[in-house]
Amino acid sequence: MSANPGLAYQYTPPFSAPLRFFLTAPLFGVVAGLVLLFAPGVLESRWTPPALALVHLFAAGFMLQVMLGALLQVLPVVAGAAMPAPARVAGASHLVLAGGTLALAWGLGRIAPEAILAGAGLLAAGLLIFLAAAVRALLDAPATAGASRTPRDLRYALAGLAVTAALGVLLALVLSRGLALPVPLPMLVDLHAGWGWLGWGGLLLAATSWVVVPMFQITPAYPERLTRHWAPTVLVALLAWSAATLGGHALPATATGLALLALAALFAIATVRLQSRSRRSTPDASFRAFRLAMFAALGGLVALLGTMLTDIERLPVVAGVLVMHGAFGGAISAMLYKIVPFLTWLHLTQAGIKAPNMKKLLPDAPMRRQLQAHAATLAVLLAAAVLPVLAPLAGLLLMVEFGWLFGNLLRAVRAGRRARG
């Protein structure tokens, strides 16, 4: 194992800072499974209270936890933006965000206005702590040299997160306090979802993929034209789509929406093509999971296109399953299986301890079995999106999937602790 010479590993934060996010994230997936298991009619529509709770357990729980943990590592190492007191920032923001996610999910699922407001307030406070530290680190960071677009795209993703959070707070005020806005509630929900999907999650996934996919999947680098233009184009398209949507201009809103789908498809297709040129003799479980995530993303984009052009009742739920669980869930799980063992190895090495090989820290077999559970869960979730009576089975499988993910990550951490003696 050798470190990439283009990365500033000397700025690596304490292992506990990102690890608390990585280990907490799967637990939200387990709770999401409980919602599917016990909440009646959860997948009848994207608008049911249990469905809203489920979405936020996954998006603000699983996805946000992992993405903030990854930012704690990526900002200093890739962008040279070392956060001040990263362990304290991580500790404070993590606790507030976790509590806020649970409160918000409870409030949405039980239609409890006070819990919705409290949850949104806690999430906003936790994000403010994290974003303030991240912005300060980026302002203090030296200008980056070289061809990597990751530092710039991380800034875009943080801006997208801020917009997503602001729209979420507005929605919470509408639901809990009856705040009157000159915008229909479904339109505000779509804006919140769109910015969260591409303005935050999509931009961050791409920004980290520029580095992580070639590094861990042993592929060529992404095409320079793609990394130079993709994120700025997404940001401009999001702004244009938002303006057209708010202005009630249906044709421009549809056109820019189609452009966003095309941009997301471009990233997924480029990633699949890179993977086909990997120098790996035998693809490992993480590689296959990331590939499945890209195909799920493409399927989700087709479903989203269908929601724009038709009124098929089940398509929005199918699209949500493919994009959130299939694409983001699969890609994030695949990255966790590379990042956590690598960080375990890195911190042992930096401490002057002879570190086990990453495959000894976390062998391929348990990862492969857990990711097979992920694929099975995705299949049953898709079936449940069409036949909601299958939701409890999907919930049970979701609990198994994320409980297994938690156990595998914990296994790598414990192997590192044993190596310390």
C-alpha positions as CSV (number, residue, x, y, z in Angstrom):
1,M,0.0,0.0,0.0
2,S,1.4,3.3,-1.0
3,A,0.1,6.8,-0.5
4,N,-0.9,8.9,-3.4
5,P,1.9,11.6,-3.6
6,G,-0.7,14.2,-4.7
7,L,-2.5,14.0,-1.4
8,A,-1.5,15.8,1.8
9,Y,-1.8,13.0,4.3
10,Q,0.0,15.1,6.9
11,Y,-3.2,17.0,7.4
12,T,-5.2,13.9,8.2
13,P,-7.6,14.6,11.1
14,P,-7.8,12.3,14.1
15,F,-9.4,9.0,13.2
16,S,-12.2,9.5,15.7
17,A,-13.4,12.6,13.8
18,P,-14.7,11.0,10.6
19,L,-15.2,7.5,12.2
20,R,-18.0,8.7,14.5
21,F,-20.0,9.7,11.4
22,F,-19.1,6.5,9.4
23,L,-20.2,4.2,12.3
24,T,-23.4,6.1,13.1
25,A,-24.6,6.2,9.5
26,P,-25.6,2.6,9.1
27,L,-27.7,2.8,12.3
28,F,-30.0,5.3,10.6
29,G,-30.4,2.7,7.8
30,V,-31.5,0.2,10.5
31,V,-34.1,2.7,11.8
32,A,-35.3,3.3,8.3
33,G,-35.9,-0.4,8.0
34,L,-38.0,-0.3,11.2
35,V,-40.2,2.4,9.6
36,L,-40.8,0.1,6.6
37,L,-41.4,-2.9,8.8
38,F,-44.0,-1.3,11.1
39,A,-45.5,1.8,9.4
40,P,-48.6,0.9,7.3
41,G,-48.8,2.3,3.8
42,V,-45.3,3.8,3.9
43,L,-44.7,3.3,0.1
44,E,-48.2,4.1,-1.0
45,S,-47.0,7.6,-2.1
46,R,-44.0,9.8,-1.7
47,W,-46.3,12.1,0.3
48,T,-47.3,9.7,3.1
49,P,-45.9,10.8,6.6
50,P,-44.0,7.5,7.0
51,A,-42.4,7.9,3.6
52,L,-41.2,11.4,4.5
53,A,-39.7,10.0,7.7
54,L,-38.1,7.2,5.7
55,V,-36.6,9.6,3.2
56,H,-35.1,11.9,5.9
57,L,-33.7,9.0,7.9
58,F,-31.8,7.9,4.7
59,A,-30.9,11.4,3.4
60,A,-30.2,13.3,6.6
61,G,-29.2,10.2,8.5
62,F,-27.2,7.7,6.5
63,M,-26.2,9.9,3.5
64,L,-25.4,13.1,5.4
65,Q,-23.5,11.4,8.2
66,V,-21.2,9.6,5.7
67,M,-20.7,12.6,3.5
68,L,-19.8,14.9,6.4
69,G,-17.4,12.3,7.7
70,A,-15.8,12.0,4.2
71,L,-15.5,15.8,4.0
72,L,-13.6,15.9,7.3
73,Q,-11.0,13.7,5.6
74,V,-11.2,15.0,2.0
75,L,-11.0,18.7,2.8
76,P,-7.6,18.7,4.5
77,V,-6.0,15.9,2.5
78,V,-7.2,16.8,-1.0
79,A,-7.9,20.6,-0.7
80,G,-5.3,21.4,2.0
81,A,-8.1,22.9,4.0
82,A,-7.4,21.7,7.6
83,M,-10.4,22.4,9.9
84,P,-9.7,24.0,13.2
85,A,-10.1,21.6,16.1
86,P,-11.5,18.8,13.8
87,A,-12.3,16.4,16.7
88,R,-14.3,19.1,18.5
89,V,-16.1,20.2,15.4
90,A,-16.9,16.6,14.6
91,G,-18.1,15.8,18.1
92,A,-20.4,18.8,18.4
93,S,-21.9,18.7,14.9
94,H,-22.3,14.9,15.0
95,L,-24.4,14.8,18.1
96,V,-26.6,17.7,17.1
97,L,-27.2,16.4,13.6
98,A,-28.0,12.9,14.8
99,G,-30.5,14.2,17.3
100,G,-32.0,16.5,14.7
101,T,-32.4,13.8,12.2
102,L,-34.3,11.5,14.7
103,A,-36.5,14.4,15.8
104,L,-37.3,15.5,12.3
105,A,-38.1,11.9,11.2
106,W,-40.3,11.4,14.2
107,G,-42.1,14.7,13.6
108,L,-42.7,14.0,9.9
109,G,-43.8,10.4,10.5
110,R,-46.2,11.3,13.4
111,I,-47.3,14.7,12.0
112,A,-45.9,16.4,15.1
113,P,-45.2,20.1,14.4
114,E,-43.0,20.7,17.4
115,A,-40.8,17.8,16.6
116,I,-40.5,18.9,13.0
117,L,-39.4,22.4,14.1
118,A,-37.0,21.0,16.8
119,G,-35.5,18.6,14.3
120,A,-35.0,21.1,11.6
121,G,-33.5,23.6,14.1
122,L,-31.0,21.0,15.4
123,L,-30.1,20.0,11.9
124,A,-29.6,23.6,10.9
125,A,-27.5,24.2,14.0
126,G,-25.3,21.1,13.4
127,L,-24.8,22.1,9.8
128,L,-23.9,25.7,10.8
129,I,-21.2,24.3,13.1
130,F,-19.8,22.1,10.4
131,L,-20.1,24.6,7.5
132,A,-18.5,27.5,9.5
133,A,-15.5,25.3,10.2
134,A,-15.3,24.1,6.6
135,V,-15.6,27.6,5.1
136,R,-12.9,28.9,7.5
137,A,-10.6,26.0,6.5
138,L,-11.2,26.6,2.8
139,L,-10.5,30.4,3.2
140,D,-7.3,29.6,5.0
141,A,-6.2,26.9,2.6
142,P,-3.3,27.6,0.2
143,A,-4.2,27.9,-3.5
144,T,-4.2,24.4,-5.0
145,A,-2.0,23.6,-7.9
146,G,-2.4,20.8,-10.4
147,A,-5.3,19.5,-12.5
148,S,-7.6,18.2,-9.7
149,R,-11.0,19.9,-9.7
150,T,-12.0,18.3,-6.4
151,P,-11.2,21.3,-4.2
152,R,-13.3,23.6,-6.3
153,D,-16.2,21.1,-6.6
154,L,-16.1,20.5,-2.8
155,R,-16.9,24.3,-2.5
156,Y,-19.8,23.9,-4.9
157,A,-21.1,20.9,-2.9
158,L,-21.0,22.9,0.4
159,A,-22.9,25.7,-1.3
160,G,-25.4,23.1,-2.5
161,L,-25.7,21.8,1.1
162,A,-26.4,25.3,2.4
163,V,-29.2,25.8,-0.2
164,T,-30.7,22.4,0.6
165,A,-30.7,23.2,4.3
166,A,-32.2,26.6,3.9
167,L,-35.0,25.2,1.8
168,G,-35.5,22.5,4.4
169,V,-35.8,25.0,7.2
170,L,-38.4,26.9,5.2
171,L,-40.4,23.7,4.7
172,A,-40.2,23.0,8.4
173,L,-41.6,26.4,9.2
174,V,-44.4,25.9,6.7
175,L,-45.3,22.6,8.2
176,S,-44.9,23.5,11.9
177,R,-45.9,27.2,12.0
178,G,-48.0,27.6,8.9
179,L,-45.5,30.1,7.4
180,A,-47.1,31.6,4.3
181,L,-44.9,31.6,1.2
182,P,-45.7,32.7,-2.4
183,V,-44.7,29.2,-3.5
184,P,-46.8,26.1,-3.5
185,L,-45.7,23.5,-1.0
186,P,-45.0,20.7,-3.7
187,M,-42.8,23.2,-5.6
188,L,-40.8,23.9,-2.6
189,V,-40.4,20.2,-1.9
190,D,-39.2,19.6,-5.4
191,L,-36.6,22.4,-5.1
192,H,-35.4,21.0,-1.8
193,A,-35.1,17.5,-3.3
194,G,-33.5,18.7,-6.4
195,W,-30.8,20.7,-4.6
196,G,-30.2,17.8,-2.2
197,W,-30.0,15.3,-5.0
198,L,-27.6,17.1,-7.4
199,G,-26.6,20.3,-5.7
200,W,-25.3,18.5,-2.6
201,G,-25.2,14.7,-3.0
202,G,-24.4,14.6,-6.7
203,L,-21.7,17.3,-6.6
204,L,-20.0,15.7,-3.5
205,L,-20.2,12.2,-5.0
206,A,-18.6,13.5,-8.2
207,A,-15.9,15.6,-6.4
208,T,-14.8,12.6,-4.3
209,S,-15.1,10.2,-7.2
210,W,-12.5,12.3,-9.2
211,V,-10.0,11.1,-6.6
212,V,-11.4,7.9,-5.1
213,V,-12.4,6.0,-8.2
214,P,-8.9,6.1,-9.9
215,M,-7.2,5.6,-6.5
216,F,-9.1,2.6,-5.2
217,Q,-10.6,1.1,-8.3
218,I,-7.3,1.4,-10.3
219,T,-8.9,3.1,-13.3
220,P,-7.5,5.9,-15.5
221,A,-8.4,9.4,-14.4
222,Y,-11.7,10.9,-15.4
223,P,-11.5,12.9,-18.7
224,E,-10.1,16.4,-18.0
225,R,-13.0,18.0,-19.9
226,L,-15.5,16.3,-17.7
227,T,-13.9,17.2,-14.4
228,R,-13.4,20.8,-15.6
229,H,-16.9,21.5,-16.8
230,W,-19.3,19.0,-15.1
231,A,-19.8,20.6,-11.7
232,P,-20.0,24.2,-12.9
233,T,-22.5,23.2,-15.5
234,V,-24.6,21.3,-12.9
235,L,-24.6,24.4,-10.7
236,V,-25.7,26.7,-13.5
237,A,-28.4,24.3,-14.6
238,L,-29.7,24.0,-11.1
239,L,-29.9,27.8,-10.7
240,A,-31.7,28.0,-14.1
241,W,-34.1,25.2,-13.2
242,S,-34.9,26.9,-9.8
243,A,-35.5,30.2,-11.4
244,A,-37.8,28.8,-14.1
245,T,-39.6,26.7,-11.5
246,L,-40.2,29.6,-9.2
247,G,-41.2,31.8,-12.1
248,G,-43.8,29.3,-13.2
249,H,-42.2,29.0,-16.7
250,A,-43.1,25.4,-17.5
251,L,-41.1,24.9,-20.7
252,P,-37.8,26.3,-19.4
253,A,-38.3,24.4,-16.2
254,T,-38.8,21.1,-18.1
255,A,-35.8,21.9,-20.4
256,T,-33.4,22.6,-17.6
257,G,-34.8,19.6,-15.7
258,L,-34.0,17.4,-18.7
259,A,-30.5,18.9,-18.8
260,L,-29.9,18.0,-15.2
261,L,-30.9,14.4,-15.9
262,A,-28.5,14.3,-18.8
263,L,-25.7,15.7,-16.7
264,A,-26.3,13.0,-14.0
265,A,-26.4,10.4,-16.7
266,L,-23.1,11.7,-18.2
267,F,-21.3,11.2,-14.8
268,A,-22.7,7.7,-14.3
269,I,-21.8,6.6,-17.9
270,A,-18.3,8.1,-17.6
271,T,-17.8,6.2,-14.4
272,V,-18.9,2.9,-15.9
273,R,-16.6,3.4,-18.9
274,L,-13.7,4.1,-16.5
275,Q,-14.4,0.9,-14.6
276,S,-14.4,-1.1,-17.8
277,R,-10.7,0.1,-18.2
278,S,-9.7,-0.8,-14.6
279,R,-6.3,-2.5,-14.2
280,R,-7.7,-4.8,-11.6
281,S,-7.4,-8.5,-12.6
282,T,-10.4,-9.4,-10.5
283,P,-13.0,-6.8,-9.5
284,D,-13.6,-6.9,-5.7
285,A,-16.9,-6.5,-3.9
286,S,-16.6,-2.7,-3.6
287,F,-15.9,-2.3,-7.3
288,R,-19.0,-4.3,-8.2
289,A,-21.1,-2.4,-5.8
290,F,-20.1,0.9,-7.2
291,R,-20.8,-0.3,-10.7
292,L,-24.3,-1.5,-9.6
293,A,-24.8,2.0,-8.1
294,M,-24.1,3.6,-11.4
295,F,-26.5,1.4,-13.2
296,A,-29.1,2.1,-10.5
297,A,-28.5,5.8,-11.0
298,L,-29.2,5.4,-14.7
299,G,-32.4,3.4,-14.0
300,G,-33.4,6.1,-11.5
301,L,-32.9,8.8,-14.2
302,V,-35.1,6.9,-16.6
303,A,-37.8,6.7,-13.9
304,L,-37.4,10.5,-13.2
305,L,-37.7,11.2,-16.9
306,G,-40.9,9.2,-16.8
307,T,-42.3,11.3,-13.9
308,M,-41.7,14.4,-16.0
309,L,-43.5,13.0,-19.1
310,T,-46.2,10.8,-17.7
311,D,-48.6,10.5,-14.7
312,I,-47.8,6.9,-13.8
313,E,-48.6,6.7,-10.1
314,R,-45.8,4.5,-8.9
315,L,-42.9,6.0,-10.8
316,P,-41.9,8.7,-8.2
317,V,-41.5,6.0,-5.6
318,V,-39.6,3.7,-8.0
319,A,-37.3,6.7,-8.9
320,G,-36.7,7.4,-5.2
321,V,-35.7,3.8,-4.4
322,L,-33.3,3.7,-7.4
323,V,-31.7,7.1,-6.7
324,M,-31.5,7.0,-2.9
325,H,-31.0,3.3,-2.0
326,G,-29.6,2.0,-5.3
327,A,-27.3,4.8,-6.4
328,F,-26.4,6.8,-3.3
329,G,-26.7,3.9,-0.9
330,G,-24.7,1.6,-3.1
331,A,-22.0,4.1,-4.0
332,I,-21.6,5.3,-0.4
333,S,-21.4,1.7,0.9
334,A,-18.7,0.9,-1.7
335,M,-16.7,3.9,-0.7
336,L,-17.0,3.2,3.0
337,Y,-15.5,-0.3,2.4
338,K,-12.4,1.4,0.9
339,I,-12.2,4.5,3.1
340,V,-12.5,2.9,6.6
341,P,-9.9,0.2,6.1
342,F,-7.6,2.7,4.4
343,L,-7.9,5.2,7.2
344,T,-7.3,2.4,9.7
345,W,-4.1,1.4,7.8
346,L,-3.0,5.1,7.4
347,H,-3.3,6.0,11.1
348,L,-1.4,2.8,12.1
349,T,1.3,3.6,9.6
350,Q,1.5,7.3,10.8
351,A,1.9,6.0,14.4
352,G,4.9,3.9,13.3
353,I,3.0,0.6,13.7
354,K,3.4,-2.1,11.1
355,A,-0.1,-2.1,9.7
356,P,-1.9,-5.2,8.3
357,N,-2.8,-5.2,4.6
358,M,-6.2,-3.6,4.0
359,K,-7.5,-7.0,2.9
360,K,-6.6,-8.4,6.3
361,L,-8.3,-5.5,8.0
362,L,-11.5,-6.2,6.1
363,P,-11.5,-9.3,3.9
364,D,-13.5,-9.3,0.7
365,A,-15.8,-12.2,1.7
366,P,-17.9,-10.4,4.4
367,M,-18.1,-7.3,2.2
368,R,-19.3,-9.4,-0.7
369,R,-22.0,-11.0,1.3
370,Q,-23.2,-7.7,2.7
371,L,-23.3,-6.1,-0.7
372,Q,-25.3,-9.1,-2.0
373,A,-27.7,-8.3,0.8
374,H,-27.8,-4.7,-0.5
375,A,-28.6,-5.9,-4.0
376,A,-31.4,-8.2,-2.7
377,T,-32.8,-5.3,-0.6
378,L,-32.8,-3.1,-3.6
379,A,-34.8,-5.7,-5.6
380,V,-37.4,-6.1,-2.9
381,L,-37.7,-2.3,-2.4
382,L,-38.4,-1.9,-6.1
383,A,-41.0,-4.7,-5.9
384,A,-42.5,-3.0,-2.8
385,A,-42.6,0.3,-4.7
386,V,-45.1,-1.4,-7.1
387,L,-46.7,-3.7,-4.5
388,P,-46.6,-1.8,-1.2
389,V,-47.7,-5.0,0.7
390,L,-44.0,-6.1,0.4
391,A,-42.8,-3.1,2.4
392,P,-42.4,-5.0,5.7
393,L,-40.2,-7.6,3.9
394,A,-38.1,-4.8,2.4
395,G,-37.8,-3.2,5.9
396,L,-36.5,-6.4,7.4
397,L,-33.9,-6.8,4.6
398,L,-32.9,-3.1,5.0
399,M,-32.3,-3.7,8.7
400,V,-30.1,-6.7,7.8
401,E,-28.2,-4.8,5.1
402,F,-27.3,-1.8,7.3
403,G,-26.7,-3.8,10.5
404,W,-24.3,-6.0,8.5
405,L,-22.6,-2.9,7.1
406,F,-22.1,-1.6,10.6
407,G,-20.7,-4.9,11.7
408,N,-18.2,-5.0,8.9
409,L,-17.0,-1.5,9.4
410,L,-16.6,-2.2,13.1
411,R,-14.6,-5.3,12.2
412,A,-12.0,-3.2,10.3
413,V,-11.7,-0.8,13.2
414,R,-11.3,-3.6,15.8
415,A,-8.6,-5.2,13.6
416,G,-6.7,-1.9,13.6
417,R,-7.0,-1.7,17.4
418,R,-5.6,-5.2,17.8
419,A,-2.7,-4.2,15.6
420,R,-2.0,-1.4,18.0
421,G,-1.7,-3.9,20.8
